[in-house]
Each structure stands twice: as structure tokens, then as C-alpha cells.
Amino acid sequence: MSELTHIRVFLAVAEQRSFVAAARQLAMTAPSVTRAVNALEEQLGLQLFLRTTRQVSLTSAGAVYAARLGPLVAAFDEAAEEVRAMHDDASGPIRINAPLSFGQQILPDIATDFRAAHPKVTLSLSLTDRFIDILTEPYDLAIRISGPPKDKSTIWRKICRVRRVMVASPSYLAIHGTPQSPEDLDPHACLAYDPDALSETWDLTGEGRTRKVRAAGHFAGNNGELIARMAEKGEGIALLPLFIVEEALAAGTLAQVLPGWEAPELWLTLYYPPYDRLPIRVAKFSDFFEDYVTRIRPL
């Protein structure tokens, strides 16, 4: 490894306070990370970390070294990005977090097409329905489907609105009847999407009225695909983003319920760490992503 690589590894361990976490962030093995730090310590003749079985912490020399080198490495990377930008050449890793259903359905095509256009970029895709903390977790951007952003401590980019629809299986509607108004919705028959798989409140607007329906019945889940499959099996009525259920609607395994009533739209948003300026590779992915979901594969 080069000295600059050793320094990058050292800074990752200093940030993560863990050799294992740094290895995961850098896509290296833990022994490789340990060897890089040992080589740097040997070269300097100084101990940079205090290592115990429970934690890794910087020595006073290590803290000074990290404080001085961190901005220099960041400036080095920024200069490299500027030069690449002059030649329109995106390269390097992009670590992306996305919701599970969206990632499974939409991201494969985006990732494949983006890599074909920018072969020097490597993509790391992590899928979870948990809202990650972009300030503390090791991602270059996070894709979220939620209400309008309110967090002022992060950078975000609104991409488009995400429409939601109420759906149920034809078999369920044949047995229980088709609701004609929100008052016909049995809370115990509404399938709740909730991060903790507990309950959900639907705010529905239609016919000049607003109604609240509490989905708190016999089934709740924290993943949209799971809820959609349960609805297909006749377990009840679900309120889900259209992109999750549009194939089932087209196939007839789900039918729309109360089409004249709408739930508040969600936003598809990109969240970023507090960059002074987006790295060229992240900016290019963001532009590519927005073009895909608004023009090629509208949500």
C-alpha cells in the first residue's frame, strides 16, 4: 500500500473508532486495515491508537495527526474531483442507502445503466426501511420516501412526489364487499405499514371532506412488499405507494379501493451528508437518478 492509502485507512479508523467498521467502510479486510495502521505507526515511530478489547481510541499524537491530515486529504480529494469534472470523468465509490422495496424494484436498472455510463464508479447499495442518520452513518447519499423533509441539518434534493393508493384483493372484496366511503373501512381489516409494525393512521381526502382511519387490525408490517403480498392473499386493505402495487393492479391480483379518496403524497428525496460541494460522482448519480425516475420510469 502507498503512504496515502495508509493515511486514508488511519483516518477511517479514527472516524469509526473501530478497525472492523473501518474495514467495512473501505471494503477491506480487518487484517489489512490493521497492517496499514501498523505500517504507518512504524514509519512515524509513534503509537496512533490505544487498543483494548472494547474500543479503539486515538492517542494524543494520533489526535494531532488526524486533525492535521484530515483537511489535507479532503483537499486532495476535492482537487482530484475538480480535475475529473473538467474532463467529465466520474470515478470512485458511491455508498447508497435506499428503502427495501424501492431498491429491489427500481435500483437494479438505475445501477446497471449508470455503471454502463460511468464504468470507473463503484456502487455499494444498502437496503433498509429504517431511516438512517446520514450525518453519522457511512453513506454518500440516502434515498428516502417520506413526508416533505423537515431536517435542517442535512442537505436534501426533492426528486418527485410518490402517489399512494388503497388496494385489496378481488377475493377479499367479494367476501367483505367494496367500501364506498372511508366510513366503510373496518380498522381491523386495514393492513398497517409502520416502522415498528404496530399501527398506522390514514389521512384521507375526497369529496371535499377529510377523514382519519386507524389501521390497527390483525396484521401490521414494516415493509411495503410484505404488506402488498398480504393484501394479495386477501388479508385486508392496504395503503401503499403505487410503484409497489402497479404490477399487481395490472395483473388483477389487486384492485384499487376508494379511488376518489387520496392520502397525502410522499416525497422521493435524496439526502446527503453536509458536503461543502457534492463530489462529482455523487452529483452525476443524482442527476442520472432524477432523470430515470421522472422521465424513463416515472413513479
C-alpha positions in Angstrom: 0.0 0.0 0.0 1.1 3.6 -0.6 1.6 6.0 2.3 -1.5 7.9 1.2 -3.5 4.7 1.4 -2.2 4.1 4.9 -3.2 7.6 5.9 -6.7 7.0 4.5 -7.0 3.8 6.4 -5.8 5.6 9.6 -8.4 8.4 9.2 -11.2 5.8 8.6 -10.3 4.0 11.9 -10.1 7.4 13.7 -13.5 8.3 12.4 -15.1 4.9 13.1 -13.3 4.1 16.3 -13.1 0.6 15.1 -10.8 -1.4 12.8 -13.7 -3.7 11.8 -16.0 -0.7 11.0 -13.3 1.0 9.0 -12.6 -2.2 7.1 -16.3 -2.4 6.2 -16.4 1.3 5.2 -13.3 0.8 3.0 -14.3 -2.6 1.6 -11.1 -4.1 3.0 -10.4 -7.0 5.4 -9.8 -6.2 9.1 -6.3 -7.6 9.0 -5.4 -5.4 6.0 -6.6 -2.4 8.0 -4.5 -3.4 11.0 -1.4 -3.9 8.8 -1.9 -0.5 7.2 -2.1 1.3 10.6 0.8 -0.7 12.0 2.9 0.3 9.0 2.1 3.9 9.5 2.9 3.8 13.2 6.2 2.1 12.4 7.1 4.7 9.8 6.3 7.5 12.2 7.8 5.8 15.3 4.6 6.7 17.2 1.6 4.9 18.6 -1.5 6.4 17.0 -4.2 4.3 18.7 -4.9 2.9 22.1 -6.3 -0.6 21.5 -8.4 -2.5 24.0 -10.8 -5.4 23.6 -13.7 -3.0 23.9 -12.7 0.1 22.0 -10.1 1.9 19.9 -9.2 5.5 20.7 -6.6 8.0 19.4 -3.5 8.7 21.4 -2.6 12.4 21.8 -0.2 12.0 18.9 -2.9 10.3 16.8 -5.4 13.0 17.5 -3.0 15.7 16.3 -2.1 13.7 13.3 -5.8 13.1 12.4 -6.6 16.8 12.9 -3.8 17.9 10.6 -4.2 15.3 7.9 -8.0 15.1 7.6 -8.4 18.5 5.9 -5.3 17.8 3.7 -6.7 14.5 2.4 -10.1 16.2 1.9 -8.5 19.0 -0.1 -6.5 16.4 -2.1 -9.8 14.6 -3.0 -11.5 17.8 -3.8 -8.7 18.8 -6.2 -9.0 15.4 -7.9 -12.7 15.8 -8.2 -12.3 19.2 -9.8 -9.8 17.8 -12.4 -12.2 14.9 -13.2 -15.1 17.3 -13.5 -13.1 19.3 -16.1 -13.0 16.1 -18.2 -16.5 14.9 -17.2 -15.0 11.8 -15.6 -16.7 10.4 -12.6 -14.9 7.7 -10.6 -14.6 6.3 -7.2 -17.1 4.6 -4.8 -20.6 5.7 -4.0 -22.3 4.3 -0.9 -26.1 4.5 -1.2 -28.8 3.6 1.3 -32.4 3.1 -0.1 -35.7 1.7 1.1 -36.0 -2.1 0.6 -39.0 -2.2 -1.9 -37.7 0.8 -3.9 -34.3 -0.7 -4.0 -35.5 -4.1 -5.2 -37.8 -2.8 -7.9 -36.1 0.4 -9.2 -32.4 0.5 -8.3 -31.2 -2.5 -10.4 -31.9 -0.8 -13.7 -30.6 2.6 -12.4 -27.4 1.0 -11.1 -26.8 -1.0 -14.3 -27.4 1.9 -16.6 -25.3 4.3 -14.5 -22.4 1.9 -14.3 -22.5 1.5 -18.1 -22.3 5.3 -18.5 -19.6 5.6 -15.7 -17.6 2.4 -15.6 -15.0 3.9 -13.2 -17.6 4.3 -10.5 -18.3 1.5 -8.0 -21.7 1.3 -6.3 -22.4 0.0 -2.8 -26.1 -0.4 -2.2 -27.6 -0.9 1.2 -31.3 -1.5 1.5 -33.3 -0.9 4.7 -36.7 0.6 5.5 -35.1 2.1 8.6 -34.4 5.9 8.3 -30.6 6.0 8.6 -28.8 9.0 10.1 -26.9 10.4 7.1 -24.8 12.6 9.5 -23.3 9.6 11.3 -23.6 6.6 9.1 -21.1 5.9 6.2 -23.2 6.8 3.2 -22.6 9.2 0.4 -26.4 9.6 -0.2 -29.6 8.2 1.1 -32.8 7.7 -0.9 -35.9 8.3 1.2 -39.7 8.0 0.6 -41.4 10.0 3.3 -43.2 13.2 4.0 -41.7 16.5 3.0 -38.2 16.9 4.6 -38.1 18.9 7.8 -34.5 18.3 8.9 -32.5 21.5 8.5 -29.1 19.9 9.5 -28.8 17.8 6.3 -28.8 18.6 2.6 -31.7 17.2 0.5 -32.9 17.2 -3.0 -36.6 16.6 -3.7 -37.0 14.4 -6.8 -40.7 13.8 -7.3 -44.0 13.0 -5.5 -44.9 9.4 -4.8 -48.6 8.7 -5.1 -50.3 6.2 -2.7 -53.4 4.1 -3.4 -55.6 1.8 -1.3 -55.8 -1.7 -2.6 -57.3 -5.1 -1.8 -57.6 -8.5 -3.5 -60.7 -9.2 -5.6 -61.4 -12.2 -3.3 -61.4 -10.0 -0.2 -63.8 -7.5 -1.8 -66.1 -10.4 -3.0 -66.4 -11.7 0.6 -66.5 -8.4 2.5 -67.9 -6.0 -0.1 -66.3 -3.0 -1.7 -66.1 0.1 0.5 -68.0 3.1 -0.8 -66.6 5.7 1.7 -63.9 5.8 4.4 -66.7 5.1 7.0 -67.0 1.6 5.4 -63.4 0.8 6.2 -63.1 -1.6 9.2 -59.9 -0.6 11.1 -59.4 -4.3 11.9 -59.3 -5.1 8.2 -56.8 -2.3 7.3 -53.2 -3.5 7.0 -50.8 -1.2 8.8 -47.5 -0.1 7.5 -45.4 1.1 10.4 -41.7 1.2 11.2 -42.4 -0.7 14.4 -45.0 -2.9 12.8 -47.7 -1.6 15.2 -50.4 0.7 13.7 -50.9 3.4 11.1 -53.3 6.3 10.7 -54.6 7.1 7.2 -55.5 10.7 6.5 -57.9 10.5 3.5 -59.2 13.4 1.5 -62.1 13.2 -1.1 -65.5 14.6 -1.9 -64.5 17.8 -0.2 -64.0 16.0 3.1 -61.1 14.7 5.2 -61.3 11.5 7.2 -58.9 9.7 9.5 -58.8 5.9 9.5 -56.7 4.0 12.1 -55.2 0.8 10.6 -54.7 -1.3 13.7 -56.1 -4.6 12.8 -54.9 -8.2 12.8 -51.7 -7.5 10.7 -49.0 -4.8 10.6 -45.6 -4.8 8.9 -42.6 -2.6 8.3 -42.1 -3.3 4.6 -44.3 -2.3 1.7 -43.7 -5.5 -0.4 -44.8 -7.6 2.6 -48.0 -5.6 3.1 -48.7 -5.9 -0.6 -48.3 -9.6 -0.6 -50.6 -10.0 2.4 -53.2 -7.8 0.6 -53.0 -10.1 -2.4 -53.7 -13.1 -0.1 -56.9 -11.5 1.0 -55.8 -10.3 4.4 -57.3 -6.9 4.1 -57.0 -3.4 2.6 -53.6 -1.7 2.2 -52.4 1.9 1.6 -49.2 1.7 -0.4 -47.1 3.6 -2.9 -48.3 3.0 -6.5 -45.0 1.7 -7.7 -45.2 -1.2 -5.3 -48.6 -2.4 -6.4 -48.9 -1.3 -10.0 -47.9 -4.7 -11.4 -50.5 -6.5 -9.2 -53.1 -3.9 -10.3 -52.3 -4.6 -13.9 -52.4 -8.3 -13.3 -55.7 -8.1 -11.5 -54.4 -9.7 -8.3 -55.2 -6.4 -6.5 -57.9 -3.8 -7.2 -58.0 -0.2 -6.2 -60.3 0.7 -3.3 -62.0 4.2 -2.9 -60.3 5.7 -6.0 -61.9 9.1 -5.3 -60.1 9.3 -1.9 -56.4 10.3 -1.7 -53.8 10.0 1.0 -51.1 12.7 1.4 -48.4 12.2 -1.2 -45.0 11.2 -0.2 -41.8 12.6 -1.5 -38.9 10.8 -3.1 -35.9 12.6 -1.8 -32.1 12.3 -1.9 -30.3 13.1 1.4 -26.6 13.9 1.6 -24.1 14.4 4.3 -23.2 18.1 4.9 -20.9 18.4 1.8 -19.4 21.8 1.0 -19.9 20.7 -2.6 -21.2 17.4 -3.9 -18.5 15.1 -5.2 -18.7 14.8 -9.0 -19.6 11.1 -8.8 -22.4 11.8 -6.4 -23.7 14.7 -8.4 -23.7 12.7 -11.6 -25.5 9.8 -9.9 -28.1 12.2 -8.5 -28.8 13.8 -11.9 -29.0 10.3 -13.5 -31.3 9.1 -10.8 -33.7 12.1 -11.2 -33.8 11.7 -14.9 -34.6 8.0 -14.6 -37.4 8.2 -12.1 -39.0 11.3 -13.7 -38.6 10.6 -17.4 -37.7 6.9 -18.1 -39.6 5.2 -15.2 -41.9 7.8 -13.7 -43.3 7.0 -10.2 
